[in-house]
Amino acid sequence: MVKALELEGKVYGLLKVTKRLSNTKQGKSAWECVCSCGEITRAAASKLVSGDKTSCGCLTRKKLKDMKAKTEKERKTRNSWRGMKARCDDVNNARYESYGGVGIGYPSEWKSFQKFLEDLGYREEGKTLDRIDNSLGYSKGNCRWAEASIQQYNKHPTGANKATGVRRSVNGKAWVAQIGKDSKNIYLGTFKGYESAVAKRVESEKELYGYSKTKTVG
């Protein structure tokens, strides 16, 4: 009779062998193992030694979960790519007049989804395709994945005669600064001078959005 292997204390993949169990129905030695995820599982010695069993099953579940997540990311990214092309190319698209109709286009290499993906990466959760400068077309240097609040700010026109988000106080003796974020107005403060209110507005724009487009003409 072949002597059973002594496996207690040994590690195979994510499994650490803890104690010997009764043989399997096929007469093979079996062992109790603790997986690094915390689960306890039973494994035949032959499968542990051969490398056929390296976890309680969590590795397989993780791989399936990761594959599903990647598939979903690709689906959403592809939808954004298709939407971009439709807005620029399809005269029957509801938004064509504001895009392709006024000369907004995209580089020829972006006709390939793989090239688009290579340049921008997968679409991030909670974000959609955004042009940094709305006067220019789609391109690697002018596109990003951005949250709706950032896109709304990016599209908001700036006043010609005063800074957006800066107004006179009710009594007309001071200036009030505010800024929008996630559909909410944030009060930034009341200032004696117009320039101070604008400076606060600019500071907040950079903090919230990474840049400022406020004009400071009084």
N, C-alpha and C positions, 0 to 999 in steps of 0.2 A: 504494500500500500504506500502510495506517495504521501509524504508528510506535508500537511497543509502549511502554506506560507505564513509566516508571522508578520502581520502588517500593522499591528497596533502602534499608534504614534506616528506612522508615516503619512506623508501628504501627497495626494495625487490631484493635480489641478487645484480646484477650490475645495477639495474634500480632505479632511483630516480624519484618519481612521481612529475610532475610539474604543471599540470592543468587538470581540468575536460573537457571532450569532449562530443559530442553528443552520445547518446546511440547506441549500436550496433544494427544490423538488428533484433536481437533476443530480443531487449529491455533491454539488460544488460548495466550497466554503464561502460563507457570506460574512460581511462585516457591517457594523453600524458606523456611519460617518457623519461628521458635522460639516455642513457647507459653510463657506465664508459669509453667506447671506443669513446664516442662523438656523436654517432648516436642517432637520435630521433625516437622513435617508439610508436605505439599505442597498448594499452593492456586493456583487459577486467578486471574489478576489481576482478572478481572471480578467474581468472587465476593468478593474482598477489598474492592474499591472499593464494591460495592453493599451490603456489610454482611451478605451471606448467609453468610459464613464469618468467625467472630470467635474461634475457638479450635480446638484440635486435636480437639475432641470432648469434652473434660473438662467443659465447661459443661453439656452435655446429660446426661452421666453423673451430675454433681452434682445436677442438678435431679431426676433419677429417684431418686437415693439419698435426697434430702431428702423427696420425695413419699412414698417407701416408709416412711421413719422417721416422718413425720407420721401416716400411715395406721395404723402400729403403735401410736403413742402414743394415737391416738383410740380404737383397739380396746380397749386396756388400760383407758383412762379410762372408756369406756362399760361395760366389764365391772364395774368398781368401782361405778359408778352403778346398774347393774342389781342388783348384789348388795345394795347399801344398800336399795333399794326392796323387794326380795324379803324381806329380814330384817324389815322394818317392816310390810309389807302382806300377805304370803302366809302364811296360817295353816298351810299345808302345808310351809313351809320349815323345815328342821331346826333353825334358830337363831331362829325366830320367838318362842319363849317367852322368850328372853333380850333381845329387842328390842321388836318390836311388842306382844308379850304383856305387857310391863311399862311400856308407854307411850312407848317410844323411837320418835320419828317424824322427819320432815323437812319443811321448808317446802313449801307447795303449789307454789311456783314451780319447785321442783326436780323436779317431774314432767316438766319439759322438760329434756332433756339439755343443750341449748345454754345454758340459764341456769345449770345446775350447772357446766358447763365455764367459763362466763364468771366465775363466782365463785371457783372453785378452780384453774383452769388445768389443763393436761394432767398426768396422773399421772407422777411422776418415776421414773426407773429405780431399781429396788430398794426402792420405797416403795409403801405401800398407804394406803387411806383410814382416818383415825384421828380419834376424838373426843378433844379435849383434856381435857374434863371428862366422864368416863364416866357421871355422874349425869344429864347433859343429852342432848337429842337431837341429831340432825345439823343443822348450820346453818353459814353462812359463817363466823361468828365462833368456832365451836366445832370446826371441822374443819381438817385439814391432811393433807398427804401425808407419812407418817412411816415410818422404817425399823422393821423388826420388833423390834429391841432397844429402841427408844424406846417402842413400843407395849406391849411386855412390862413395861417399867418403869412405864408409865402405869397398867397394870392391877394391879400388885402392891400388895396391901394393906399398909398401914403399921401396925406394932404399936401397941397401945393404951398399953402400959406402958413401952416402950423404943423407941428409934429403930431402924428397920430397918437392918441392916448393921452394927450395933454390938453386941458381945457381950463377956462376961467372958473374960479370958485363961485358959488352962488352970490356972495356979496361983492364979487368983482375985484377983491383986494389981494387975491393970491392965485396960484396955479395948482391944479390937481392932476396928478399922474396916475394912470392905471394901465393895465395890460390884460389881454385875454389869453386864457389857457383852458383847454378842454371845455369849451363853451361857457366858461365862467369869467367874470370880470374881477381882476385882482387889484385892490386899492394899493397904490405904491406910496402915497403920501401927499401932503399939501405943502407947497413951497412958496416963499415970498417972491422969488424970481423965476421967470420963464425958463431961463437957461438951466437952473437947478432941477426943475421938473423934467426937462428934456433929458438931462444927463442921467437922471434916475430911470427914465423910460429906456434909454439906450442901454444902460447897465443891465436892466432886467431882460431886455430882448436877447442880449448876448448870453446871459445866464440860462434862459429858458430855451432859446433856439440856436445858440451857437454863433449868431451874427446879428447885426442890426441893419435895418434898411430905413430907419427914421431920418427924415430930412429935418434939419435944424434951422430952417429959415423962419425968422420971427415975423 
